[in-house]
């Protein structure tokens, strides 16, 4: 369920155009619906036409501006460029890009296959670059635009079982900061959001498939609950709107304090010291 939690200030995206990758479900879907709810034109990108259509149907049932869909694999640079060019030609502008498409699974590094490594890095790191590279010229020519990349806190602190994903998202973080410095003087901002464990169907299946896993993940969050897609959407919209016009190269973390509260000296270690 997606609620309208408009905050004080101008959050109208009327007349603006955004592209959101991974928009067929979860966080990407929430971001797309939230952007449309505030009047913007949204084009959602993903590999599954059925999932994209489902998001568009949700928007239609809610009476939102039509959400457009484009079935494309972000790992295909030529296909990405074609879709972006089509959006720019039809609408005459691209104001925002949200790189949300991702792939992830938990596996010890010594058991991670080259194909598994390649799949995640191709989607998260290469896909983010391909989308950004195709979109940025339109923003730079216009002298305005905002790009938000969806990462995770283990991009900077690491986490066992996520060597592929942490490396890819760490690369996105470094790219974000680099592009922010390159493009700040040309009116284009680049930032990240870093959600904590988020209650989505995909995350539940891939990262905490059992009740035991779920309880362990939940126990790692000082706030005592999972992040919601709507909360990530709200943070993302803030970085896309004019009120954040002087924010670039930064990461907004939405994780209930999880990365700050990671256990270091827990009960087991303290017991061993006695």
Residue frames as qw, qx, qy, qz and C-alpha x, y, z in Angstrom:
[[0.000, 0.889, 0.458, 0.000, 0.00, 0.00, 0.00],
 [0.442, 0.184, 0.017, 0.878, 1.37, 3.38, -0.98],
 [0.166, -0.816, -0.479, 0.278, 0.30, 6.37, 1.06],
 [0.307, 0.739, 0.084, 0.594, 0.51, 10.05, 0.21],
 [0.587, -0.624, -0.257, 0.447, 2.75, 11.61, 2.83],
 [0.365, 0.723, 0.082, 0.581, 3.32, 15.03, 1.28],
 [0.523, -0.465, -0.304, 0.646, 5.53, 17.21, 3.44],
 [0.039, 0.916, 0.138, -0.375, 5.73, 20.97, 3.66],
 [0.209, -0.541, 0.500, 0.644, 7.32, 22.65, 0.68],
 [0.622, 0.539, -0.210, -0.528, 7.10, 22.45, -3.07],
 [0.475, -0.201, 0.845, 0.142, 7.18, 18.84, -4.18],
 [0.710, 0.577, 0.224, -0.335, 5.37, 19.26, -7.49],
 [0.435, -0.254, 0.685, 0.526, 7.05, 17.41, -10.34],
 [0.555, 0.694, 0.420, -0.182, 4.44, 18.57, -12.84],
 [0.462, 0.863, -0.174, -0.107, 6.07, 19.00, -16.24],
 [0.130, -0.675, 0.725, 0.034, 9.11, 16.98, -15.24],
 [0.899, 0.224, -0.319, -0.200, 10.19, 13.59, -16.55],
 [0.405, -0.585, 0.688, -0.140, 11.88, 10.81, -14.58],
 [0.761, 0.222, -0.592, -0.149, 13.24, 7.40, -15.52],
 [0.582, -0.498, 0.544, -0.342, 13.23, 4.74, -12.80],
 [0.512, 0.292, -0.795, -0.140, 14.97, 1.41, -13.32],
 [0.216, -0.092, -0.926, 0.294, 13.71, -1.71, -11.59],
 [0.325, -0.068, 0.143, -0.932, 10.31, -0.04, -11.50],
 [0.587, -0.133, -0.658, -0.452, 8.27, -3.22, -11.72],
 [0.737, -0.464, -0.491, 0.022, 8.29, -4.02, -8.02],
 [0.676, -0.371, -0.325, 0.547, 9.47, -3.10, -4.54],
 [0.294, -0.587, -0.073, 0.751, 11.43, 0.10, -4.05],
 [0.143, -0.021, 0.508, 0.849, 11.42, 1.07, -7.72],
 [0.134, -0.570, -0.731, -0.350, 7.66, 0.71, -7.89],
 [0.315, -0.748, -0.442, 0.381, 7.20, 2.86, -4.77],
 [0.269, -0.413, 0.154, 0.856, 9.46, 5.58, -6.19],
 [0.053, 0.205, 0.645, 0.734, 7.66, 5.61, -9.53],
 [0.217, -0.683, -0.681, -0.151, 4.22, 5.84, -7.94],
 [0.341, -0.692, -0.279, 0.571, 5.36, 8.58, -5.56],
 [0.219, -0.217, 0.323, 0.895, 6.84, 10.66, -8.38],
 [0.084, -0.382, -0.691, -0.608, 3.66, 10.31, -10.41],
 [0.290, -0.695, -0.632, 0.184, 1.56, 11.12, -7.34],
 [0.232, -0.681, -0.085, 0.689, 3.28, 14.50, -7.24],
 [0.436, 0.800, 0.103, -0.400, 2.47, 15.20, -10.88],
 [0.086, -0.622, 0.640, 0.442, 5.55, 13.95, -12.69],
 [0.842, 0.386, -0.250, -0.280, 5.83, 11.87, -15.83],
 [0.524, -0.500, 0.689, -0.010, 7.52, 8.55, -15.07],
 [0.768, 0.388, -0.463, -0.213, 9.06, 5.97, -17.37],
 [0.701, -0.469, 0.523, -0.126, 9.82, 2.70, -15.59],
 [0.522, 0.546, -0.639, -0.146, 12.47, 0.34, -16.94],
 [0.609, -0.339, 0.683, -0.219, 12.89, -3.35, -16.24],
 [0.023, 0.240, -0.905, -0.350, 13.26, -6.78, -17.78],
 [0.124, 0.331, 0.932, -0.081, 9.73, -8.04, -17.07],
 [0.176, -0.266, -0.380, -0.868, 6.95, -6.45, -19.17],
 [0.501, -0.531, -0.660, -0.176, 4.35, -8.04, -16.89],
 [0.475, -0.482, -0.429, 0.598, 5.80, -6.46, -13.74],
 [0.133, -0.056, 0.107, 0.984, 6.11, -3.09, -15.44],
 [0.305, -0.383, -0.560, -0.668, 2.51, -3.31, -16.60],
 [0.508, -0.550, -0.645, 0.152, 1.41, -4.15, -13.06],
 [0.323, -0.354, -0.237, 0.845, 3.04, -0.97, -11.73],
 [0.077, -0.093, -0.347, -0.930, 1.43, 1.09, -14.49],
 [0.418, -0.472, -0.687, -0.362, -1.93, -0.47, -13.62],
 [0.439, -0.504, -0.540, 0.512, -1.50, 0.44, -9.95],
 [0.146, -0.209, 0.002, 0.967, -0.93, 4.03, -10.96],
 [0.234, -0.245, -0.554, -0.761, -3.95, 4.05, -13.25],
 [0.457, -0.533, -0.710, -0.044, -6.20, 2.65, -10.53],
 [0.383, -0.512, -0.376, 0.670, -4.98, 5.38, -8.19],
 [0.237, 0.920, 0.313, -0.004, -5.82, 8.06, -10.76],
 [0.432, -0.626, 0.269, 0.591, -2.19, 9.06, -11.26],
 [0.395, 0.719, -0.358, -0.446, -0.67, 10.45, -14.47],
 [0.963, 0.240, -0.097, -0.070, 0.05, 7.55, -16.85],
 [0.489, -0.624, 0.577, 0.198, 3.20, 5.63, -16.01],
 [0.686, 0.585, -0.364, -0.234, 5.10, 4.62, -19.14],
 [0.842, -0.317, 0.431, 0.070, 6.99, 1.35, -19.43],
 [0.506, 0.695, -0.491, -0.140, 10.07, 0.22, -21.33],
 [0.957, -0.212, 0.194, 0.033, 11.18, -3.41, -21.17],
 [0.527, 0.715, -0.404, 0.218, 14.96, -3.38, -21.35],
 [0.870, -0.306, -0.174, 0.344, 17.90, -5.07, -19.65],
 [0.122, -0.977, 0.155, 0.082, 20.13, -2.39, -18.11],
 [0.666, -0.393, 0.505, 0.383, 23.14, -4.60, -18.91],
 [0.588, 0.451, 0.505, 0.443, 22.57, -3.90, -22.62],
 [0.226, -0.466, -0.002, 0.855, 24.22, -0.53, -23.23],
 [0.001, -0.073, -0.569, -0.819, 22.87, -0.13, -26.77],
 [0.249, -0.569, -0.748, -0.233, 19.29, -0.97, -25.74],
 [0.319, -0.641, -0.410, 0.566, 19.55, 1.42, -22.78],
 [0.154, -0.280, 0.207, 0.924, 20.72, 4.25, -25.03],
 [0.099, -0.290, -0.702, -0.643, 17.85, 3.60, -27.43],
 [0.300, -0.666, -0.680, 0.060, 15.23, 3.75, -24.66],
 [0.299, -0.587, -0.211, 0.722, 16.69, 6.92, -23.16],
 [0.093, -0.088, 0.415, 0.901, 16.87, 8.64, -26.56],
 [0.171, -0.471, -0.750, -0.432, 13.25, 7.71, -27.19],
 [0.311, -0.703, -0.540, 0.343, 12.14, 9.20, -23.86],
 [0.249, -0.468, 0.030, 0.848, 14.05, 12.42, -24.54],
 [0.027, 0.083, 0.583, 0.808, 12.69, 12.75, -28.07],
 [0.226, -0.562, -0.748, -0.271, 9.07, 12.15, -27.04],
 [0.378, -0.785, -0.433, 0.230, 9.08, 14.38, -23.98],
 [0.290, 0.841, -0.029, 0.455, 11.74, 16.92, -24.89],
 [0.136, -0.715, 0.490, -0.480, 13.50, 16.59, -21.54],
 [0.788, -0.231, -0.552, 0.146, 14.74, 14.24, -18.82],
 [0.233, -0.806, 0.201, -0.505, 14.84, 15.75, -15.34],
 [0.556, -0.523, 0.568, -0.308, 15.54, 12.77, -13.12],
 [0.716, 0.230, -0.653, -0.091, 17.04, 9.30, -13.16],
 [0.648, -0.497, 0.471, -0.333, 16.76, 6.74, -10.38],
 [0.528, 0.365, -0.765, -0.059, 19.11, 3.77, -10.76],
 [0.661, -0.345, 0.435, -0.505, 17.38, 1.14, -8.68],
 [0.917, 0.202, -0.296, -0.177, 17.78, -2.06, -10.73],
 [0.202, -0.616, 0.729, -0.218, 19.73, -4.63, -8.73],
 [0.883, -0.007, -0.450, -0.135, 20.41, -8.30, -8.24],
 [0.142, -0.594, 0.656, -0.444, 21.57, -9.91, -5.02],
 [0.912, -0.228, -0.314, -0.135, 21.86, -13.17, -3.13],
 [0.434, -0.751, 0.473, -0.157, 23.84, -14.20, -0.07],
 [0.965, 0.177, -0.154, 0.120, 26.77, -16.55, -0.65],
 [0.629, -0.624, 0.257, 0.385, 30.23, -17.05, 0.93],
 [0.239, 0.815, -0.364, -0.382, 32.87, -15.53, -1.33],
 [0.205, -0.392, 0.868, 0.226, 34.69, -18.83, -1.82],
 [0.425, 0.317, 0.848, -0.001, 31.47, -20.33, -3.22],
 [0.357, 0.752, 0.118, -0.542, 30.61, -17.38, -5.46],
 [0.725, 0.272, 0.510, 0.374, 30.81, -18.42, -9.10],
 [0.238, -0.144, 0.307, 0.910, 32.22, -16.15, -11.83],
 [0.085, -0.468, -0.655, -0.588, 28.76, -16.08, -13.39],
 [0.359, -0.749, -0.536, 0.153, 27.18, -15.03, -10.09],
 [0.375, -0.492, -0.009, 0.786, 29.77, -12.29, -9.66],
 [0.160, 0.062, 0.496, 0.851, 29.31, -11.11, -13.23],
 [0.124, -0.618, -0.705, -0.325, 25.51, -11.05, -13.06],
 [0.330, -0.800, -0.387, 0.319, 25.37, -8.78, -10.01],
 [0.347, -0.451, 0.168, 0.805, 28.20, -6.47, -11.09],
 [0.163, 0.238, 0.623, 0.727, 26.71, -6.16, -14.58],
 [0.164, -0.744, -0.607, -0.226, 23.30, -5.13, -13.28],
 [0.403, -0.813, -0.274, 0.318, 24.31, -2.92, -10.36],
 [0.378, -0.583, 0.217, 0.686, 27.53, -1.26, -11.47],
 [0.245, 0.020, 0.626, 0.740, 27.55, -1.50, -15.26],
 [0.023, 0.661, 0.707, 0.252, 23.79, -0.99, -15.55],
 [0.216, -0.847, -0.263, 0.408, 23.98, 2.14, -13.41],
 [0.283, -0.451, 0.359, 0.766, 26.78, 3.52, -15.56],
 [0.202, 0.260, 0.737, 0.590, 25.00, 2.70, -18.83],
 [0.047, -0.800, -0.596, -0.047, 21.79, 4.41, -17.69],
 [0.275, -0.803, -0.069, 0.524, 23.69, 7.40, -16.35],
 [0.342, -0.257, 0.503, 0.751, 25.88, 7.70, -19.42],
 [0.150, 0.444, 0.724, 0.506, 22.84, 7.66, -21.72],
 [0.152, -0.841, -0.519, 0.007, 20.80, 10.11, -19.65],
 [0.437, -0.592, -0.090, 0.671, 23.39, 12.63, -18.48],
 [0.297, 0.084, 0.379, 0.872, 23.96, 14.40, -21.85],
 [0.127, -0.671, -0.555, -0.475, 20.33, 15.53, -21.90],
 [0.472, -0.794, -0.310, 0.227, 20.61, 16.87, -18.36],
 [0.523, -0.366, 0.120, 0.761, 23.99, 18.51, -18.98],
 [0.207, 0.342, 0.470, 0.787, 22.74, 20.20, -22.15],
 [0.272, -0.765, -0.465, -0.352, 19.75, 21.56, -20.21],
 [0.139, 0.478, -0.425, 0.756, 21.89, 22.61, -17.25],
 [0.561, -0.318, 0.387, -0.660, 19.69, 20.78, -14.75],
 [0.808, 0.010, -0.543, -0.228, 18.94, 17.30, -13.50],
 [0.469, -0.530, 0.591, -0.387, 19.12, 14.96, -10.53],
 [0.716, 0.168, -0.670, -0.101, 20.34, 11.37, -10.42],
 [0.583, -0.500, 0.486, -0.418, 19.78, 9.10, -7.43],
 [0.564, 0.265, -0.780, -0.053, 21.48, 5.72, -7.14],
 [0.813, -0.446, 0.072, -0.368, 20.08, 3.09, -4.79],
 [0.440, 0.432, -0.749, 0.245, 22.86, 1.32, -2.89],
 [0.799, -0.505, -0.323, -0.054, 23.24, -0.20, 0.60],
 [0.345, -0.885, 0.299, -0.091, 25.34, 0.63, 3.65],
 [0.849, -0.261, 0.377, 0.263, 27.57, -2.40, 3.12],
 [0.615, 0.726, 0.030, 0.306, 28.90, -0.48, 0.11],
 [0.130, 0.803, -0.384, 0.437, 31.20, 1.24, 2.63],
 [0.474, -0.573, 0.582, -0.328, 31.39, -1.14, 5.60],
 [0.356, 0.258, -0.884, -0.158, 31.18, -4.53, 3.86],
 [0.743, -0.182, 0.359, -0.535, 29.22, -7.55, 4.98],
 [0.291, -0.211, 0.925, 0.121, 29.90, -11.32, 4.90],
 [0.459, 0.379, 0.804, 0.000, 28.16, -13.07, 2.03],
 [0.373, 0.864, 0.290, -0.173, 27.85, -9.98, -0.16],
 [0.493, -0.378, 0.379, 0.686, 31.27, -9.67, -1.82],
 [0.313, 0.363, 0.630, 0.611, 29.69, -9.31, -5.27],
 [0.066, -0.852, -0.474, -0.212, 26.96, -6.87, -4.23],
 [0.425, -0.806, -0.047, 0.409, 29.17, -4.85, -1.88],
 [0.481, -0.192, 0.417, 0.747, 31.82, -4.48, -4.57],
 [0.201, 0.527, 0.598, 0.570, 29.23, -3.40, -7.14],
 [0.204, -0.902, -0.370, -0.092, 27.46, -0.94, -4.84],
 [0.520, -0.629, 0.081, 0.572, 30.79, 0.34, -3.55],
 [0.410, 0.095, 0.482, 0.768, 31.67, 1.07, -7.16],
 [0.003, 0.751, 0.527, 0.398, 28.39, 2.93, -7.60],
 [0.405, -0.848, -0.199, 0.276, 29.15, 4.99, -4.49],
 [0.491, -0.384, 0.283, 0.729, 32.58, 5.96, -5.84],
 [0.262, 0.370, 0.580, 0.677, 31.08, 6.75, -9.24],
 [0.149, -0.859, -0.483, -0.084, 28.38, 8.88, -7.59],
 [0.414, -0.776, -0.019, 0.475, 30.92, 11.02, -5.79],
 [0.453, -0.142, 0.459, 0.751, 33.09, 11.35, -8.86],
 [0.152, 0.540, 0.608, 0.562, 30.23, 12.40, -11.14],
 [0.241, -0.879, -0.385, 0.142, 28.90, 14.78, -8.50],
 [0.406, -0.621, 0.160, 0.651, 32.23, 16.60, -8.53],
 [0.348, 0.074, 0.596, 0.720, 32.39, 16.59, -12.34],
 [0.005, 0.534, 0.651, 0.540, 28.86, 17.85, -12.93],
 [0.227, -0.650, -0.524, 0.501, 28.07, 20.12, -9.96],
 [0.090, -0.465, 0.108, 0.874, 29.07, 23.21, -11.92],
 [0.139, -0.005, -0.668, -0.731, 26.84, 22.16, -14.81],
 [0.549, -0.123, 0.044, -0.825, 23.61, 21.87, -12.87],
 [0.818, -0.052, -0.515, -0.250, 23.44, 18.09, -12.49],
 [0.422, -0.544, 0.585, -0.429, 23.38, 16.52, -9.04],
 [0.733, 0.095, -0.668, -0.094, 24.22, 12.89, -8.26],
 [0.397, -0.465, 0.565, -0.554, 23.39, 11.30, -4.90],
 [0.404, -0.011, -0.914, -0.047, 22.67, 7.93, -3.31],
 [0.687, -0.421, 0.181, -0.564, 20.06, 6.49, -1.01],
 [0.295, 0.256, -0.907, 0.155, 21.03, 3.50, 1.11],
 [0.752, -0.359, -0.123, -0.539, 18.00, 1.58, 2.36],
 [0.323, -0.360, 0.827, -0.288, 18.29, -0.84, 5.22],
 [0.103, 0.147, 0.979, 0.100, 16.58, -4.26, 5.11],
 [0.391, 0.131, -0.078, -0.908, 13.40, -3.43, 3.21],
 [0.528, 0.197, 0.766, -0.310, 10.15, -5.37, 3.33],
 [0.549, 0.460, -0.339, -0.610, 9.77, -6.41, -0.32],
 [0.969, 0.096, 0.130, -0.189, 8.98, -9.73, -1.93],
 [0.726, 0.559, -0.345, 0.205, 12.35, -9.91, -3.68],
 [0.017, 0.632, -0.611, 0.477, 14.41, -9.10, -0.57],
 [0.747, -0.305, 0.405, -0.429, 12.46, -11.51, 1.58],
 [0.975, 0.213, 0.014, -0.066, 13.11, -14.38, -0.83],
 [0.675, 0.569, -0.328, 0.336, 16.77, -13.62, -1.45],
 [0.181, 0.567, -0.501, 0.628, 18.05, -12.33, 1.90],
 [0.282, -0.187, 0.728, -0.596, 15.87, -13.69, 4.72],
 [0.534, -0.016, -0.669, -0.517, 14.02, -16.67, 3.32],
 [0.543, -0.294, -0.776, 0.125, 13.47, -18.43, 6.66],
 [0.451, -0.833, -0.241, -0.212, 11.90, -17.29, 9.92],
 [0.747, -0.465, -0.034, 0.475, 15.28, -17.67, 11.63],
 [0.486, 0.204, 0.210, 0.823, 17.02, -15.51, 9.05],
 [0.094, -0.746, -0.331, -0.570, 14.27, -12.92, 9.27],
 [0.600, -0.776, -0.189, 0.052, 14.56, -12.70, 13.06],
 [0.708, -0.261, 0.062, 0.653, 18.33, -12.36, 12.86],
 [0.301, 0.415, 0.267, 0.816, 18.12, -9.53, 10.32],
 [0.298, -0.803, -0.319, -0.406, 15.42, -7.75, 12.30],
 [0.700, -0.630, -0.162, 0.296, 17.51, -7.99, 15.47],
 [0.606, 0.006, 0.102, 0.789, 20.28, -6.05, 13.71],
 [0.050, 0.607, 0.280, 0.742, 18.09, -2.94, 13.31],
 [0.154, -0.076, -0.567, 0.806, 18.10, -0.70, 16.41],
 [0.402, -0.032, -0.030, -0.915, 14.74, 0.79, 15.39],
 [0.418, 0.025, 0.835, -0.356, 13.28, -2.71, 15.59],
 [0.685, 0.519, 0.442, -0.257, 11.60, -3.01, 12.20],
 [0.596, 0.195, 0.516, 0.583, 12.25, -3.20, 8.49],
 [0.043, 0.336, -0.185, -0.923, 12.43, -0.23, 6.15],
 [0.556, 0.557, 0.583, -0.200, 9.38, 0.26, 3.93],
 [0.491, 0.339, 0.475, 0.647, 9.50, 1.02, 0.20],
 [0.003, 0.910, 0.335, 0.243, 7.49, 4.20, 0.84],
 [0.471, -0.818, 0.078, 0.321, 10.16, 5.49, 3.23],
 [0.577, -0.149, 0.456, 0.661, 12.83, 4.96, 0.60],
 [0.293, 0.645, 0.515, 0.482, 10.62, 6.69, -1.98],
 [0.197, -0.960, -0.197, 0.039, 10.21, 9.72, 0.30],
 [0.529, -0.619, 0.280, 0.509, 13.98, 10.03, 0.75],
 [0.519, 0.162, 0.567, 0.619, 14.53, 9.65, -2.99],
 [0.153, 0.829, 0.447, 0.299, 11.95, 12.31, -3.84],
 [0.339, -0.890, -0.009, 0.304, 13.69, 14.73, -1.47],
 [0.502, -0.395, 0.461, 0.616, 16.92, 14.28, -3.44],
 [0.377, 0.398, 0.638, 0.541, 15.06, 14.80, -6.72],
 [0.007, 0.896, 0.437, 0.079, 13.25, 17.98, -5.72],
 [0.300, 0.759, -0.074, 0.573, 14.42, 21.59, -5.68],
 [0.536, -0.815, 0.102, -0.193, 14.70, 21.80, -1.89],
 [0.831, -0.365, 0.282, 0.310, 17.84, 19.65, -2.09],
 [0.594, 0.798, -0.006, 0.105, 19.36, 21.76, -4.86],
 [0.080, 0.831, -0.519, 0.186, 22.68, 22.16, -3.03],
 [0.734, -0.343, 0.577, -0.105, 23.04, 18.50, -2.06],
 [0.796, 0.507, -0.302, -0.134, 25.30, 16.42, -4.29],
 [0.475, 0.451, -0.714, 0.247, 27.72, 13.54, -3.85],
 [0.345, -0.339, 0.626, -0.611, 26.00, 12.49, -0.65],
 [0.408, -0.136, -0.891, -0.148, 24.27, 9.34, 0.64],
 [0.528, -0.319, 0.215, -0.757, 21.01, 9.42, 2.56],
 [0.234, 0.061, -0.964, 0.109, 20.74, 6.27, 4.68],
 [0.660, -0.238, -0.013, -0.713, 17.29, 4.93, 5.57],
 [0.623, 0.102, -0.774, 0.035, 17.98, 1.92, 7.79],
 [0.701, -0.639, -0.194, -0.249, 16.71, 2.60, 11.31],
 [0.309, -0.807, 0.483, -0.138, 20.30, 2.87, 12.55],
 [0.999, 0.006, 0.038, 0.016, 21.30, -0.60, 11.38],
 [0.733, 0.457, -0.253, 0.436, 24.77, 0.20, 10.16],
 [0.067, -0.695, 0.396, -0.596, 25.50, 2.29, 13.26],
 [0.690, -0.429, 0.383, -0.439, 24.25, -0.41, 15.58],
 [0.817, 0.267, -0.509, -0.045, 26.11, -3.36, 14.12],
 [0.808, -0.581, 0.091, -0.023, 27.17, -5.65, 17.00],
 [0.446, 0.649, -0.551, 0.277, 30.87, -5.59, 17.78],
 [0.071, 0.243, -0.817, 0.519, 31.11, -6.32, 21.51],
 [0.678, -0.280, -0.336, -0.591, 28.02, -8.46, 21.95],
 [0.780, -0.468, 0.244, -0.338, 26.98, -10.92, 24.65],
 [0.981, 0.106, -0.088, 0.136, 29.02, -13.78, 23.19],
 [0.527, 0.544, -0.327, 0.565, 32.26, -11.81, 23.17],
 [0.297, -0.661, 0.337, -0.601, 31.64, -10.35, 26.63],
 [0.922, -0.307, 0.099, -0.216, 30.94, -13.83, 28.02],
 [0.893, 0.256, -0.197, 0.312, 34.17, -15.16, 26.59],
 [0.255, 0.653, -0.355, 0.618, 36.17, -12.40, 28.32],
 [0.602, -0.643, 0.180, -0.437, 34.92, -13.24, 31.81]]
